């Protein structure tokens, strides 16, 4: 895993900052981390604190295919600034895996976890990779149906075309002939 030095930020006591970081390749997975150091303290503070939180927020794909990420950093030190060194851990998705999306779309059946609300409306469709042990979780007022579907039909299931029949625990098409 390659680590990239993104830069430094000095954040005021109790303050926060946001960064929009771009220029990553379309097949790169990026996880940010920080190294925090105590900064300039207010008079009378003998031991400045180094306490900050990093939240990796939104992910974007630009029209040219490159990726960008938005991160948020909060300084929890009440009486001093902190200096934060931002790092990006970058891992490239192998070319074969990047092209797997095409082969998944033509696959016969794929195991999915469909998150739905109490009315059966589909919120998301999770598809863990082969050999990956993962559970797709639901939020308040939601449930998860685990089933198999035609891989090429997944994108069309989000929206108004399908619902989950909660009583029968199965996926149903709302239009005739799509069964």
N, C-alpha and C positions, 0 to 999 in steps of 0.2 A: 504494500500500500504506500503510495507516494504521498508525502506531506508537503503542502505548499504554504509558504509564509504569506499571509494575506496583508498583515499590517498591524499597527498599534492604534489604540484609542485611549485617551485620558478622559475619564468620566467623573464629573463633579459628585460630591457627596450626595447620595440618594438619587442621583440622576440616571438617565438612560440614553441609549443611542440606538439607531437602526442603520444597517448597511444593506445596500443592494449590490450584490457581487455577481458579475457576469463574466462570460468568456470561457465557459466550460464546454467541452465537446458534447454532442448529443448522446454519446454512449457512456458518459462518465457519471458515476454516483458520487455525490459529495456530502460529507459529514463534517460539520464545523465543530471546533473546540476552542477553548480559551485557556490561557495561562494568565493568572491575575496577580498583580503586585500592589502593595499599598502605595498610594500616592501622597501628595502633600496634605498634611493634617492641619486642622485648625489649631490655633495656639492653645496649649494646655492638654493636648491629646498625646500622652506619652507613647502609646503603642498603636499606630494606625492599623486599621483592619484591611485585609485583602479578601473581599467577599462579593462575588458577582455571579449572576445567572445568565446563561446563554440560552436563547430559544431559537431554534431553526424554524423559520416560518414558511412562507410561500416558496413555491418552485415554479419557474416559468420556462417556456420554450419560445425562443424568438423565431421570427419568420425565416431567418437564415439557418435554423436548426440548432443553434447553440443554446446552452442552458444558463439560467441565472437563478440566484437564490436570495431571499431576504432573511436577515437574521436580526435579532433583538438582544441587546445586552443591558442588564440592570445592575447598577452599583448598589449593594445593600449596606455599604459602610455609611453610617450616619454622620460621621465627623471628619471624613477625609475623602479626597478623590482616590480613584484607583486607576492604575495603568493596566490595560488589557491587551495581550498579544493574541491576535486571531490567527488560527491555523485552519487549513482545509485538508482533510484526509480524502484523497481522490483515488477511486478505483474504477478502471475502465471495464465495462461490460464486454466480454469477448465478442468478436464479430459474429460468431455462430449464434450466440444468445441474442444479439441485437436483431438478427434476421429470423429468430424463432417466432416472432409475432406473426409473420407471414405463414409459417407452417402451422401455427396454432389455429389460425383462422380457417384452415382447410382440414383440420383434424376432425374425425368423426364425432367424438364425444369428449367432454372435459368436465372434471369435477369442479364444482363451484360452490361458494358460500354466498347466498343471497340475503342481504340485510334488507328487511322490510319493516314498515310501520304497522300499527294495529289495524289498518284498513287493507293491508296487503300491497300497498304501493312500494315499489322497489327503490331503495335508497342507494345501494351499491352492490356490485358483484365482485367478490374477491376470488382470485385464482392463484393460490400458492403454487410455486414451481415444483417440478418432480423432485421427490426426495426431501422437500422442505416440510418440517413439522411446524405448522402455524395454525392458530385459531383466529378466525375473523370474529371480532367482537361487535356487539350492537350497543347502541346508546339507549337513553331513556325512552320508553314507549316503542321499542323496536325488538325484533327477534331475528334469528338467523335460520334459514332453510338451507341444508346441505343436500345437493342433488347433482345430477349430470345433465348437461345440455349440449347441443351442437355448438362447437366453438365459434363458428362463423356467425352465429345468431346473437352473440352476447351483446354487442353494441346496440342492437335494436331492441333489447329488453328494457333498457333504461328509458323511461318516459311513460307514454300512455298505452303501449302495445301489450303489456303483460302485467299480471298481478300474481301474488301468492295467495292461493286458497288456503287460508289459515286452518280451517277445520280438517281438510283433507291432506294438508301438508304437501302441496304440490304446486308447481308453476302452471298457470293457465294463460292462454292467449285470449285477448279481448275481442279479436276479430276472427271471423269464421275462416276456416281453411288453414289456419296456422298451427293447429294443435300441437 
